Amino acid sequence: MAKPPLLRFFSGLIGGTRAVESIVPRRTFDDVVLPPSTRRALDQALTQVTSHDLIFTRWGLGERHPTGLALAFNFAGPSGTGKTICAEAIAHALGRRLLLVRYAELESMWMGDTPKNVAEVFRLARDEQAVLFFDEADAIATRRAVSFDQGSQRESNLVVNVLLQELETFNGVVIFATNLAANFDPAFERRLRTHVLFEMPGVEERERIWRVQLHPTKTPLADDVDFRALAKRYEGSGGDIRNAVLKAALAAASEPGPDALKAIHQRHLDEGMRDVLAARRVMRQSILDGRALGATGPLEAVDALGSGLGRRAALALGLSVAALLVALAALAATVL
């Protein structure tokens, strides 16, 4: 059966990423390692879903509370801590599809029509009886502005209003994932049924994550591999460990010699994790970070920043004067 026109547009690739994607869930809670407190919160959230019909239909509370029946959950925590996998696991446990919405791509493609398309996403979730999952939800549910200096602020407020209206009438499961929950609009927070905090894994969880990243029988491991030592040495997320394992496998496979004799050693895993953590530190560097500017302290960093901005201002002024002189010369040539 042909997809609806908007779904065909949504499913199109935007910079290599689909804005809206309907997924048949395959991963379960067995595929993710979580701290005990996070797992308990997820079990409680799943119980709310399975008890929804009992409470609101057979017990009659739906007649007293006809709006706001959506089971809206907030998955908050750092990147790489398992939020997306757990959303897929919930959909798998319920036997439903997962409608994954990457709002940043949706907004960039549909600037000007975003509110209508947010409403369309909810309609698609109703039609498919799918679990609706908004990734990086702080972008869609951000605090509303009180003044409208730009048209984009007005549209952002309208998007939040549409989101709140849809949550009032949506009778399904919707999950919002964010690592910036402080940016949520207060009215949106009140419509969230449960907040699940995804914390960074401890030593016990990290050791298990290292193990599950590798195939139990096919992955060749050297005798010197010590997952416990890796878990104690590196404080990373599950996503960090996954990337480190892939880097280690690539390094081991690239070494000279026959494939049958190649194996992943402890040094490969160490180097892979160091590379991942080093890359993360680079991405977190600030322009005011003295290390990034070659300064020795915060005052030197500010001075360097000021001198850099001064040079840019001088350059811009010089280019403006040159452009003005060219324009005057062209005008004089025209008059003559």
N, C-alpha and C positions, 0 to 999 in steps of 0.2 A: 504494500500500500504506500502511495506517495506521501511524503512528509508534508505537513502544512508549510506554506511559504515562509513564515517567520522562523519556523524550526530549521528549514533549509538554510536560511541566512545565518541563524545562530550557530548551526553546526559547521559553518565554513571556517576555514583556517584563518587566523589573524596572527600574522607574525609567527606562524608555526604552531600556534596554540588555539584550541577550540574555545570559543566564548561560552557555549553551553553544550554539554555532552551528556547523552543518555547512556548509562553504563549498566551492564549486567554484573552485579557484584560477585567477585570471586574470593576476595580475602575475608577472613574471619578473625575473631579475637585470638585465635591460636597463632595468627601471623604477626602479632604485635606484642612486645614486652612492655608492661606498664608498671609504675609504682602501685602498691596495694591501694592507696587512697584514691587514685585515679580510676582503677578498675572497679572499686566499690561504687563510685559515683556513676560510672557508665552502666553498671548493673541496675542501679536505681532508675536511671533514665530509661533503660529498656523496659523495666517493670511498668513505668508510667505508660508506655506505648501499649503494652499488652493488656493493661487494665483499663484502657481508655473507654472501650465499649461498655464494660461492666459498670463503670462509674457514671458515665454520661448518658447511656442509653437505658440499661436495665435498672439502674438506681435513680434515673430521672433527673439527674443534675443538669443534663443538657437542656431541659425545659426551663430550668431556673436561670441558666447561664447560656443563652443561645449564641453569644459571640465570644471571641477570644478562645476558641477551642483548639487552636493550633498547638501542637506539641513543639514548642520552639526551644532549642537547646543552644547554649553558647559553649563552644570548645575554645578555651583560651590558653595560650602558652607559647613558648618559643618555637621557632621553626624546627622541623625535624623530630618532633616529639610524638608523632603518631596520630595527629588530628584527622587527616584525610583517610588513613587506613581504618580508623575507628568509625568514621561516618560510613564507609563502605561495609564494615562489619555489621553495623546496625541494620543497614538495608538488606544485607545477606540474611541476618537472623529473622527479619520480617518477611522475607521472600519477595521483596520489591526491587524495582530498578532504582538506581541512584542518578538523580539529575544534578550534575555538577555544573555550577555557575561560577565562572571566573569573571567577577564583576569588572575588574580593571580593563580586560579586553572588551567586554560588552560595552562599557562606557566609551572607550576610545573609538569604537567603530560606530556607535549610534549616538554621538553627541547631538543633542537637540531632541531626540526621541527616547531618551533613556527611561523616563517614567512609564511610558506606554509599554516598553519592552520588559520592564520589571513585572508589570501586571501580566504580560503574556507568558513570562516564565512560570508564574504561579498557575496560570491556566493549563500550561503543559503538564505541570506536576499533578494537577487534578485529573487530567485526561489519562495520564499514564499510571495513576495511583503510585507515584514515585516518591521516594524520600528526596527532599529538596536540600541541596548542600551549597551554601555560599562560601567560597574560599576568599580569604582576605576581606572579611565582612566589614571591617572598620571603614572601608572605602564607600560602602553603600549606606551604612547606618551612622555616619558621622554626625557630630553635633550640628544642629541647624544654626545658621547665621542669623543675627538679629538685624543686620543692615545688608543692603544689596548693592555693594559697590560694583559688582560685575554680574553679567548674565549667568555665569557658571554657578555663582552662589545661589541665585534664585532657582536654578534647575536642581542643584543639590538638595535644597530644602524641599522641592516638589517630589524628588525621588524618595526622601525619607517619609513624606506624607503618604505617598502611594504605598510604600512598604508597610507602614502602620495600618493602613486600611486593609491591605491584603491579609495581614496577620489576623485581623478581626474576623474575617470570613473564611479563612483557610482551615479546613478540618483535616489536617494531615500532619506529617512530621517534617520539620524544617530545622536544619542545623547550620549555625553560623560559626565559622572558624576565624580566629584572629590572634595576632600577637600584640595588638594594640587596643585592648578592651577599654582602656581609659578614654578612647575617642568616641565611644558609643553615645548616641543621643539618650538623655534620661528617659524620655517617653518610650524609646525602643527597649531599654533595659527592663522596664516594667512588664513588657510582653514576653520576656524570656522565662520559660518555665523552670529551667535548671541550668546552672553554671557548672561546667566541668573544667577543673584546672589541670592542664597537662604540664607537669613539672619535668625538669631535667632528670634523667635516670641516675640512680645511685650505683654503687659498685656492684651490687648483686644483679641489678637489671642490666648494667652495661656488659657484664660477663655473659649473660644469656643472649644479649643482642649480638655480641661478637660471634657466638656459636651459631645462631640461627641464620646468619648471613651466608654461611657456607653450606654446600650440599654435604649431607652426612656420609655419602659413599663415593661420590664422583670427584670432589675437590681434593687434589693432592696436597696434604699438609705435612710439613717436615716435623720431625720429632721435637724440635726446639720451640714450637709454638706454645705459648702460655697465655691463654685468654684471661686468666685471673690477673696476671701482671699487667696486661694491657688495660683492663678495667680499672685497676688502681692508679695507673700512671696517667691516663688521659680522661679528662672530664668533658666528654662530648655528648651530643644528642644521638638518637638512633640514626638520624639522617647523616650525621658526621661519620658514624661508624660504617654505615653502608658505603659511603663514598671512599672511605679509607680502604675497605676491603676490595673494592673495584680497582683502586689504584695499585694495591698490593698484587692483585692477580695480574694486572697488566705488566707490572715490573717483573714479576716472576716469569711470565710467558715470554718476555722480551730478552731474557738472558740467553746466551749462546748454548748450544748443545741440543741433543735430541729431545723431543717433546716428552717422551716416556720417562726421562730422568728429571724433568722439571717439577718443582714443588714450591709452595708458598712457605717462606721461612718467617721467623719472628722479625727479622730485620725489614722484610718487605712490609709487614703490617705496621711496624714502628714508623717507617718512612712515610707510608701512606697517611697515617694519622697526623704526623707532624706537618705534612703538606696541607692537609685539610684545615688544621687549626691555624696555620700561618696565613692561608688564604682568607679565613674568616677575620683575622686580625686586620688584614689589609683593608677589607671591606668596611670595617668599623672605624677606620682612621678618620679623624675630623680635620678640617682645614685649620682648626685652632690647636691641633695636636703638635707639640713641638717637634716630635720625631718626623712628622710628615713634612715640616717646613725646614728641617735642619737646624732648629733653634735649640737652645739648651734649657729653656724654661718658659713658663706661660707669658711673662712680660716680653721676652724675645719673640715668642710666637705672635703676640699681638702687634709688636713693631713690624715684624716681617709681613704680616697680613696688611697692615696699614701702608707700608711702602709698596707692596704689590698692587693694592688698590690705587695708590697714587700714580704708579706707572701706567696702569690701565687708563685712568682718567686723563693723564697727559697725552697718551697715545690717541684716545678718542677725540680730545680737543684738537690735536694736530691734524687728524684726518678730517675733522669737520672744517677747519680753516682751509685745508687744501681743496676740499670739495667746493667751498664757497668761492675760492679764487678761480677754480676751473669754470664754475658757473658764470662768474662775472666776465671772464675772458670770452666765453661763448656768447654772452649777451652783447659784449662790445663788438665781436666779429659780426654778429647779425645786424647790429645797427649800422656799422660801416658798410 
